[in-house]
């Protein structure tokens, strides 16, 4: 899709005007991928951090030695484990005092709580490093790849993975490591795809930090909103505006200030994706 710079800038300005006025298109319903029956995996219960470690090790299914044996698969000879973190917990008795609302007298209370006192490393093995009976395999990718999927390779994205979320709260994430960059999506909603692609492009000229860093998130979200608008995909702008405000203390005025503070980075992401698109089209036509 070839878009001239002036049209892109006009779209960005129109979007900012929508955010400022609050006059946004009606929101569509968000969707999330759900694990299909019979496709449950131990990693579904892992923390987001451990799942990122798994994906960066090049697999969508990792388990302990005995867990693989339980599904009639064996770890191949010479296969190397990678490690995830499991919390070490301890029961403690929490003591406190409270006022009895009926008598007004002070009384002591005791409550048993579980607290995390540390972490331990647990070795797990990739599905690709096992052999034995095949597992049921469900496909979660959409029928057609999202817009600019091929262009993502120009920014080092080696793989786009569609898989259900472990907590039903995250719609996706961008991760990078020794095995390259990956985009993991827990939804087919194109806004999330554009958001994570924005992170990948942003990372080509800024050293991004791990975690939810406000300005990084706002760059990716404004980029996503512009891409949706340019591709004629409406219904997500309300979510984008709420997302941006979340990273600006839910203050609309502060949110607009932050957008303008990072606007040059948004524009650079746009410039790079258009350049990469044109380069890909030239190669295809050659």
VOBA-1610 file (N, C-alpha, C; in pm, whole numbers, padded with zeros to 5 digits, always signed):
BEGIN
Unk+00085-00119+00000Unk+00000+00000+00000Unk+00088+00124+00000Unk+00088+00196-00108Unk+00172+00314-00118Unk+00095+00437-00070Unk+00152+00506+00026Unk+00087+00624+00083Unk+00188+00737+00085Unk+00151+00852+00029Unk+00246+00963+00029Unk+00253+01026+00167Unk+00364+01095+00190Unk+00392+01152+00322Unk+00286+01252+00365Unk+00238+01331+00272Unk+00139+01433+00306Unk+00009+01371+00353Unk-00032+01262+00287Unk-00154+01194+00329Unk-00137+01134+00468Unk-00019+01080+00495Unk+00008+01021+00626Unk+00004+01127+00735Unk+00063+01242+00709Unk+00063+01351+00807Unk-00079+01403+00831Unk-00156+01412+00722Unk-00295+01458+00735Unk-00375+01360+00820Unk-00350+01232+00802Unk-00420+01130+00880Unk-00383+01141+01026Unk-00255+01162+01055Unk-00210+01178+01193Unk-00275+01300+01257Unk-00279+01411+01185Unk-00340+01533+01240Unk-00490+01512+01264Unk-00556+01441+01173Unk-00699+01414+01190Unk-00722+01327+01314Unk-00635+01233+01335Unk-00645+01146+01451Unk-00626+01225+01580Unk-00526+01312+01583Unk-00502+01393+01703Unk-00621+01484+01732Unk-00683+01535+01626Unk-00802+01619+01644Unk-00916+01538+01705Unk-00929+01414+01665Unk-01032+01326+01723Unk-01006+01305+01872Unk-00881+01278+01907Unk-00846+01257+02047Unk-00876+01381+02130Unk-00842+01497+02074Unk-00861+01623+02148Unk-01009+01655+02167Unk-01091+01629+02064Unk-01233+01662+02071Unk-01316+01553+02138Unk-01262+01431+02137Unk-01339+01318+02191Unk-01441+01265+02093Unk-01442+01319+01972Unk-01537+01275+01869Unk-01478+01154+01796Unk-01499+01036+01853Unk-01438+00914+01801Unk-01545+00821+01743Unk-01508+00742+01643Unk-01605+00647+01583Unk-01653+00547+01687Unk-01772+00491+01669Unk-01822+00391+01763Unk-01724+00274+01775Unk-01705+00226+01899Unk-01609+00119+01923Unk-01667-00018+01886Unk-01585-00101+01824Unk-01624-00239+01798Unk-01586-00324+01920Unk-01640-00443+01928Unk-01607-00532+02040Unk-01469-00592+02020Unk-01389-00597+02128Unk-01258-00662+02122Unk-01276-00813+02130Unk-01181-00885+02076Unk-01186-01031+02081Unk-01055-01085+02137Unk-01061-01207+02192Unk-00942-01275+02240Unk-00948-01420+02195Unk-00831-01478+02170Unk-00825-01619+02133Unk-00845-01706+02257Unk-00923-01811+02243Unk-00949-01903+02353Unk-00890-02040+02322Unk-00832-02102+02422Unk-00775-02235+02404Unk-00884-02336+02371Unk-00863-02414+02267Unk-00961-02513+02226Unk-00952-02637+02313Unk-01064-02704+02331Unk-01070-02823+02416Unk-00971-02927+02367Unk-00898-02985+02460Unk-00800-03087+02425Unk-00663-03031+02392Unk-00650-02899+02389Unk-00523-02836+02354Unk-00461-02765+02474Unk-00504-02803+02595Unk-00451-02738+02715Unk-00303-02774+02733Unk-00226-02677+02785Unk-00082-02696+02804Unk-00042-02642+02942Unk+00061-02701+03005Unk+00108-02649+03133Unk+00144-02501+03128Unk+00198-02457+03013Unk+00241-02318+03002Unk+00125-02219+03006Unk+00000-02270+02990Unk-00117-02181+03000Unk-00126-02117+03138Unk-00066-02183+03239Unk-00073-02134+03376Unk+00053-02058+03417Unk+00149-02046+03325Unk+00273-01977+03357Unk+00250-01825+03360Unk+00343-01757+03423Unk+00342-01611+03424Unk+00376-01560+03284Unk+00344-01434+03259Unk+00378-01374+03131Unk+00529-01379+03107Unk+00608-01353+03212Unk+00754-01356+03197Unk+00804-01491+03152Unk+00751-01599+03210Unk+00794-01733+03172Unk+00748-01767+03030Unk+00632-01719+02991Unk+00585-01746+02854Unk+00672-01672+02752Unk+00716-01552+02787Unk+00807-01480+02698Unk+00937-01558+02682Unk+00989-01611+02793Unk+01110-01694+02787Unk+01088-01812+02693Unk+00971-01875+02702Unk+00939-01990+02618Unk+00940-01952+02470Unk+00869-01845+02435Unk+00862-01805+02295Unk+00999-01765+02241Unk+01080-01699+02325Unk+01213-01660+02280Unk+01306-01779+02263Unk+01270-01893+02323Unk+01346-02015+02301Unk+01293-02095+02183Unk+01207-02033+02105Unk+01165-02090+01978Unk+01061-02200+01986Unk+00972-02193+02084Unk+00868-02294+02093Unk+00740-02235+02149Unk+00627-02302+02122Unk+00499-02262+02178Unk+00450-02361+02283Unk+00533-02462+02311Unk+00495-02563+02411Unk+00622-02616+02476Unk+00636-02595+02606Unk+00751-02646+02681Unk+00700-02708+02811Unk+00765-02817+02852Unk+00722-02887+02973Unk+00843-02950+03041Unk+00821-02991+03165Unk+00924-03064+03237Unk+00937-03206+03186Unk+01046-03273+03226Unk+01075-03409+03180Unk+00956-03503+03205Unk+00906-03504+03328Unk+00796-03594+03362Unk+00665-03553+03294Unk+00646-03422+03274Unk+00525-03377+03207Unk+00519-03428+03063Unk+00634-03435+02997Unk+00636-03491+02863Unk+00606-03641+02867Unk+00658-03709+02968Unk+00630-03853+02979Unk+00481-03880+03000Unk+00413-03788+03070Unk+00270-03806+03096Unk+00187-03803+02969Unk+00238-03741+02863Unk+00166-03738+02735Unk+00237-03828+02633Unk+00313-03925+02686Unk+00378-04027+02603Unk+00477-03971+02501Unk+00551-03871+02547Unk+00661-03819+02466Unk+00789-03823+02551Unk+00903-03836+02484Unk+01032-03847+02552Unk+01124-03736+02504Unk+01203-03685+02596Unk+01302-03584+02560Unk+01415-03653+02484Unk+01451-03598+02369Unk+01555-03657+02286Unk+01690-03655+02357Unk+01770-03755+02332Unk+01903-03763+02391Unk+01987-03644+02348Unk+02050-03579+02444Unk+02134-03463+02414Unk+02060-03331+02411Unk+01927-03334+02425Unk+01850-03209+02424Unk+01883-03125+02547Unk+01889-02996+02529Unk+01922-02905+02639Unk+01795-02836+02689Unk+01786-02829+02820Unk+01672-02760+02881Unk+01696-02610+02883Unk+01589-02534+02891Unk+01600-02394+02930Unk+01523-02380+03060Unk+01534-02266+03125Unk+01483-02256+03262Unk+01380-02145+03277Unk+01275-02177+03352Unk+01176-02078+03390Unk+01184-02059+03542Unk+01118-01956+03592Unk+01122-01926+03735Unk+00990-01963+03802Unk+01001-02030+03915Unk+00882-02064+03994Unk+00896-02002+04132Unk+00790-01942+04186Unk+00800-01879+04317Unk+00811-01980+04430Unk+00889-01946+04532Unk+00896-02023+04656Unk+00804-01953+04757Unk+00707-02024+04810Unk+00610-01962+04900Unk+00619-02020+05040Unk+00567-01945+05133Unk+00568-01987+05273Unk+00443-01933+05341Unk+00385-02015+05429Unk+00269-01969+05504Unk+00315-01889+05625Unk+00255-01775+05646Unk+00284-01697+05765Unk+00152-01658+05832Unk+00160-01633+05959Unk+00043-01587+06034Unk+00051-01436+06046Unk-00044-01369+05986Unk-00050-01224+05990Unk-00135-01183+06111Unk-00073-01104+06199Unk-00143-01060+06320Unk-00173-00910+06310Unk-00292-00875+06356Unk-00333-00735+06352Unk-00440-00710+06457Unk-00480-00585+06465Unk-00586-00547+06558Unk-00695-00475+06481Unk-00819-00493+06527Unk-00930-00422+06463Unk-01034-00386+06569Unk-01117-00292+06534Unk-01223-00248+06627Unk-01352-00321+06593Unk-01412-00385+06692Unk-01540-00453+06674Unk-01646-00348+06648Unk-01713-00350+06531Unk-01810-00246+06497Unk-01932-00244+06589Unk-01961-00355+06658Unk-02078-00360+06745Unk-02047-00313+06887Unk-01932-00357+06939Unk-01898-00323+07079Unk-01802-00206+07089Unk-01730-00176+06980Unk-01631-00070+06985Unk-01503-00113+07054Unk-01496-00240+07091Unk-01376-00289+07160Unk-01270-00333+07060Unk-01146-00320+07100Unk-01034-00364+07017Unk-01015-00516+07033Unk-00991-00583+06921Unk-00968-00727+06929Unk-00854-00765+06836Unk-00789-00873+06871Unk-00677-00923+06791Unk-00730-01021+06686Unk-00669-01014+06568Unk-00707-01108+06462Unk-00580-01173+06407Unk-00596-01294+06362Unk-00486-01366+06298Unk-00535-01419+06163Unk-00451-01406+06063Unk-00488-01449+05929Unk-00370-01520+05864Unk-00396-01637+05809Unk-00291-01714+05742Unk-00277-01668+05598Unk-00154-01633+05560Unk-00129-01586+05424Unk-00011-01660+05363Unk-00014-01669+05229Unk+00099-01725+05155Unk+00182-01609+05100Unk+00311-01610+05128Unk+00398-01503+05078Unk+00510-01564+04995Unk+00558-01489+04897Unk+00669-01533+04813Unk+00799-01496+04883Unk+00885-01595+04905Unk+01012-01569+04976Unk+01132-01584+04882Unk+01107-01617+04758Unk+01217-01632+04662Unk+01169-01704+04537Unk+01264-01741+04454Unk+01233-01811+04331Unk+01332-01925+04309Unk+01290-02024+04233Unk+01380-02133+04196Unk+01370-02158+04045Unk+01477-02208+03989Unk+01481-02237+03846Unk+01425-02376+03820Unk+01341-02388+03717Unk+01284-02517+03679Unk+01323-02545+03534Unk+01387-02660+03508Unk+01424-02694+03370Unk+01303-02744+03291Unk+01287-02695+03170Unk+01180-02741+03081Unk+01240-02763+02942Unk+01171-02846+02862Unk+01220-02881+02729Unk+01116-02843+02624Unk+01166-02801+02510Unk+01079-02763+02399Unk+01011-02886+02338Unk+00893-02866+02284Unk+00823-02972+02211Unk+00913-03023+02098Unk+00984-02932+02031Unk+01068-02969+01918Unk+01184-03059+01958Unk+01214-03066+02088Unk+01323-03151+02137Unk+01271-03279+02201Unk+01148-03317+02165Unk+01090-03441+02217Unk+01043-03528+02100Unk+01014-03653+02130Unk+00962-03745+02029Unk+00863-03839+02096Unk+00774-03897+02016Unk+00674-03988+02072Unk+00539-03966+02008Unk+00435-03988+02085Unk+00300-03974+02031Unk+00269-03829+01998Unk+00205-03804+01883Unk+00173-03665+01848Unk+00067-03608+01941Unk+00072-03478+01960Unk-00027-03409+02042Unk-00133-03348+01951Unk-00250-03326+02007Unk-00353-03255+01930Unk-00301-03114+01905Unk-00318-03069+01783Unk-00262-02938+01746Unk-00372-02849+01689Unk-00397-02739+01757Unk-00498-02643+01712Unk-00429-02525+01646Unk-00493-02472+01544Unk-00439-02357+01473Unk-00515-02231+01516Unk-00440-02127+01550Unk-00503-02004+01598Unk-00478-01883+01506Unk-00394-01902+01405Unk-00366-01791+01314Unk-00490-01758+01231Unk-00508-01632+01190Unk-00623-01595+01106Unk-00608-01654+00966Unk-00718-01662+00890Unk-00711-01717+00753Unk-00613-01642+00664Unk-00603-01511+00683Unk-00511-01428+00606Unk-00418-01354+00702Unk-00291-01337+00666Unk-00200-01263+00753Unk-00243-01117+00766Unk-00205-01049+00872Unk-00246-00910+00891Unk-00174-00818+00793Unk-00224-00696+00773Unk-00157-00601+00684Unk-00012-00578+00728Unk+00077-00566+00632Unk+00220-00538+00656Unk+00296-00654+00721Unk+00238-00775+00719Unk+00306-00889+00779Unk+00441-00914+00713Unk+00447-00904+00580Unk+00574-00925+00510Unk+00673-00813+00539Unk+00621-00692+00555Unk+00707-00577+00582Unk+00776-00591+00717Unk+00710-00660+00811Unk+00767-00676+00946Unk+00904-00741+00943Unk+00930-00824+00842Unk+01060-00891+00834Unk+01173-00791+00816Unk+01142-00678+00754Unk+01245-00576+00732Unk+01292-00515+00864Unk+01213-00533+00968Unk+01248-00478+01099Unk+01295-00588+01196Unk+01329-00703+01139Unk+01387-00809+01219Unk+01289-00902+01286Unk+01159-00888+01255Unk+01059-00976+01316Unk+01067-01112+01246Unk+01112-01213+01319Unk+01131-01346+01260Unk+01004-01429+01261Unk+00915-01399+01356Unk+00797-01484+01368Unk+00679-01407+01428Unk+00559-01435+01375Unk+00434-01383+01430Unk+00357-01503+01483Unk+00333-01506+01612Unk+00270-01622+01676Unk+00132-01583+01727Unk+00032-01661+01689Unk-00103-01644+01742Unk-00130-01756+01843Unk-00161-01719+01965Unk-00184-01818+02070Unk-00272-01758+02179Unk-00352-01838+02248Unk-00434-01784+02357Unk-00348-01725+02469Unk-00406-01630+02541Unk-00337-01566+02654Unk-00340-01657+02775Unk-00240-01641+02862Unk-00237-01718+02986Unk-00324-01656+03094Unk-00353-01525+03083Unk-00429-01458+03188Unk-00557-01391+03137Unk-00583-01400+03006Unk-00703-01338+02945Unk-00708-01187+02967Unk-00593-01126+02990Unk-00588-00980+03004Unk-00500-00917+02895Unk-00392-00984+02862Unk-00300-00932+02761Unk-00347-00968+02621Unk-00342-00870+02531Unk-00381-00895+02392Unk-00261-00932+02305Unk-00141-00915+02357Unk-00022-00950+02280Unk+00100-00881+02335Unk+00216-00916+02280Unk+00340-00850+02323Unk+00447-00867+02216Unk+00547-00780+02224Unk+00665-00784+02137Unk+00782-00822+02225Unk+00864-00918+02181Unk+00977-00964+02261Unk+01100-00979+02172Unk+01214-00961+02232Unk+01337-00976+02157Unk+01444-01042+02244Unk+01535-01110+02180Unk+01641-01179+02252Unk+01743-01235+02154Unk+01823-01330+02201Unk+01928-01388+02119Unk+01873-01455+01993Unk+01751-01509+02004Unk+01691-01579+01890Unk+01608-01487+01801Unk+01627-01356+01817Unk+01558-01262+01730Unk+01433-01202+01791Unk+01360-01129+01708Unk+01239-01059+01751Unk+01115-01141+01716Unk+01018-01140+01808Unk+00894-01211+01785Unk+00777-01123+01828Unk+00666-01137+01758Unk+00542-01073+01797Unk+00443-01183+01830Unk+00392-01181+01953Unk+00297-01281+01999Unk+00162-01213+02016Unk+00058-01268+01952Unk-00074-01207+01954Unk-00175-01302+02014Unk-00258-01249+02105Unk-00365-01328+02168Unk-00501-01287+02112Unk-00502-01224+01997Unk-00624-01175+01935Unk-00601-01161+01786Unk-00710-01159+01708Unk-00700-01129+01566Unk-00725-00981+01540Unk-00755-00904+01644Unk-00780-00760+01627Unk-00657-00694+01567Unk-00675-00628+01454Unk-00561-00574+01381Unk-00493-00460+01458Unk-00567-00391+01545Unk-00506-00283+01623Unk-00389-00334+01707Unk-00406-00451+01767Unk-00300-00507+01850Unk-00179-00542+01764Unk-00203-00596+01646Unk-00094-00627+01554Unk-00016-00500+01519Unk-00086-00394+01482Unk-00018-00269+01448Unk+00059-00214+01569Unk+00003-00229+01688Unk+00070-00181+01810Unk+00204-00252+01829Unk+00203-00385+01821Unk+00327-00460+01842Unk+00426-00437+01728Unk+00375-00420+01606Unk+00463-00385+01494Unk+00527-00249+01520Unk+00450-00157+01578Unk+00505-00026+01613Unk+00624-00039+01708Unk+00613-00127+01807Unk+00726-00151+01898Unk+00848-00200+01820Unk+00826-00296+01728Unk+00938-00352+01653Unk+01008-00246+01568Unk+00929-00158+01507Unk+00988-00052+01425Unk+01059+00050+01515Unk+00994+00086+01624Unk+01052+00181+01720Unk+01188+00131+01769Unk+01199+00000+01785Unk+01320-00062+01837Unk+01437-00052+01740Unk+01408-00020+01613Unk+01517-00009+01516Unk+01594+00123+01528Unk+01540+00219+01603Unk+01614+00343+01622Unk+01614+00393+01766Unk+01550+00320+01857Unk+01556+00350+02000Unk+01585+00221+02076Unk+01663+00229+02181Unk+01688+00113+02267Unk+01570+00099+02363Unk+01475+00015+02327Unk+01356-00002+02410Unk+01391-00076+02539Unk+01316-00044+02643Unk+01331-00112+02771Unk+01226-00221+02782Unk+01257-00325+02859Unk+01158-00429+02885Unk+01047-00374+02974Unk+00929-00429+02961Unk+00818-00385+03046Unk+00733-00278+02980Unk+00635-00232+03056Unk+00539-00134+03006Unk+00590+00008+03036Unk+00668+00063+02947Unk+00722+00197+02962Unk+00627+00295+02892Unk+00581+00395+02966Unk+00473+00482+02918Unk+00498+00539+02778Unk+00610+00605+02757Unk+00632+00670+02628Unk+00645+00568+02515Unk+00705+00451+02542Unk+00713+00346+02440Unk+00575+00299+02402Unk+00488+00281+02505Unk+00352+00233+02479Unk+00271+00334+02399Unk+00291+00462+02429Unk+00214+00566+02359Unk+00260+00578+02214Unk+00391+00567+02189Unk+00439+00567+02050Unk+00374+00455+01972Unk+00375+00334+02030Unk+00318+00218+01960Unk+00169+00233+01937Unk+00098+00291+02035Unk-00047+00301+02023Unk-00089+00408+01923Unk-00018+00521+01922Unk-00050+00624+01822Unk-00019+00571+01682Unk+00094+00502+01668Unk+00128+00440+01540Unk+00017+00345+01496Unk-00032+00262+01590Unk-00138+00166+01558Unk-00265+00237+01512Unk-00301+00344+01581Unk-00422+00419+01545Unk-00410+00480+01405Unk-00291+00533+01374Unk-00269+00591+01240Unk-00278+00482+01134Unk-00216+00367+01159Unk-00220+00258+01063Unk-00363+00209+01040Unk-00440+00200+01147Unk-00581+00161+01133Unk-00655+00260+01044Unk-00632+00387+01068Unk-00700+00491+00991Unk-00659+00486+00844Unk-00530+00468+00818Unk-00481+00462+00680Unk-00533+00340+00605Unk-00555+00231+00678Unk-00604+00108+00615Unk-00756+00099+00616Unk-00822+00207+00658Unk-00967+00209+00657Unk-01031+00121+00762Unk-00958+00095+00871Unk-01008+00009+00978Unk-01050+00098+01094Unk-01179+00110+01117Unk-01229+00198+01223Unk-01296+00116+01331Unk-01310+00178+01448Unk-01374+00109+01559Unk-01279+00083+01675Unk-01150+00113+01654Unk-01051+00089+01760Unk-00996+00217+01822Unk-01035+00332+01766Unk-00978+00458+01815Unk-01013+00487+01960Unk-01135+00449+02000Unk-01175+00469+02139Unk-01084+00390+02233Unk-01053+00266+02196Unk-00962+00185+02278Unk-00822+00246+02281Unk-00778+00299+02167Unk-00646+00361+02162Unk-00639+00482+02256Unk-00743+00563+02254Unk-00744+00682+02338Unk-00746+00644+02486Unk-00825+00545+02522Unk-00829+00499+02661Unk-00693+00443+02703Unk-00629+00371+02612Unk-00498+00311+02640Unk-00394+00420+02663Unk-00394+00521+02578Unk-00298+00631+02591Unk-00321+00706+02722Unk-00447+00735+02753Unk-00478+00806+02878Unk-00432+00726+03000Unk-00444+00594+02993Unk-00400+00508+03104Unk-00254+00534+03139Unk-00172+00560+03036Unk-00030+00584+03060Unk+00000+00733+03086Unk-00105+00810+03103Unk-00088+00953+03136Unk-00179+00990+03253Unk-00184+00898+03352Unk-00261+00920+03474Unk-00408+00949+03447Unk-00461+00896+03335Unk-00601+00917+03296Unk-00640+01064+03285Unk-00541+01145+03251Unk-00562+01289+03234Unk-00557+01320+03084Unk-00670+01358+03022Unk-00671+01384+02878Unk-00569+01491+02836Unk-00558+01597+02915Unk-00463+01703+02883Unk-00320+01653+02885Unk-00286+01573+02986Unk-00151+01518+02997Unk-00126+01418+02885Unk-00229+01343+02848Unk-00214+01245+02740Unk-00177+01315+02610Unk-00243+01425+02579Unk-00211+01498+02457Unk-00069+01554+02463Unk-00027+01600+02581Unk+00110+01652+02596Unk+00213+01543+02567Unk+00188+01423+02620Unk+00282+01313+02599Unk+00284+01274+02451Unk+00168+01273+02387Unk+00163+01240+02244Unk+00252+01336+02166Unk+00238+01466+02193Unk+00319+01564+02120Unk+00468+01551+02155Unk+00495+01504+02277Unk+00636+01487+02318Unk+00702+01372+02240Unk+00624+01271+02203Unk+00682+01155+02133Unk+00647+01154+01985Unk+00587+01264+01938Unk+00536+01266+01800Unk+00645+01243+01696Unk+00765+01292+01721Unk+00874+01272+01624Unk+00907+01125+01608Unk+00897+01048+01718Unk+00923+00905+01709Unk+00811+00834+01632Unk+00687+00878+01653Unk+00575+00821+01578Unk+00595+00845+01428Unk+00631+00968+01394Unk+00651+01002+01253Unk+00766+00923+01192Unk+00871+00897+01272Unk+00983+00818+01221Unk+00941+00673+01198Unk+00858+00619+01286Unk+00805+00484+01266Unk+00723+00478+01138Unk+00643+00580+01114Unk+00562+00586+00993Unk+00652+00594+00870Unk+00752+00680+00875Unk+00842+00695+00760Unk+00910+00562+00727Unk+00954+00492+00831Unk+01025+00366+00809Unk+00935+00258+00753Unk+00812+00251+00800Unk+00724+00147+00748Unk+00685+00175+00603Unk+00669+00303+00567Unk+00637+00336+00428Unk+00756+00307+00337Unk+00876+00338+00384Unk+00996+00310+00306Unk+01012+00161+00284Unk+00992+00083+00390Unk+01004-00063+00380Unk+00898-00120+00286Unk+00777-00063+00289Unk+00670-00109+00200Unk+00706-00083+00054Unk+00757+00036+00027Unk+00796+00070-00111Unk+00909-00020-00159Unk+01006-00047-00072Unk+01118-00135-00109Unk+01068-00275-00143Unk+00972-00324-00064Unk+00917-00458-00088Unk+00842-00461-00220Unk+00767-00355-00250Unk+00693-00350-00375Unk+00786-00346-00496Unk+00899-00275-00481Unk+00997-00267-00590Unk+01059-00404-00616Unk+01089-00478-00507Unk+01149-00610-00523Unk+01049-00706-00588Unk+00921-00693-00551Unk+00819-00781-00607Unk+00799-00755-00756Unk+00814-00626-00795Unk+00792-00589-00935Unk+00913-00621-01023Unk+01031-00636-00960Unk+01154-00661-01038Unk+01155-00799-01102
//
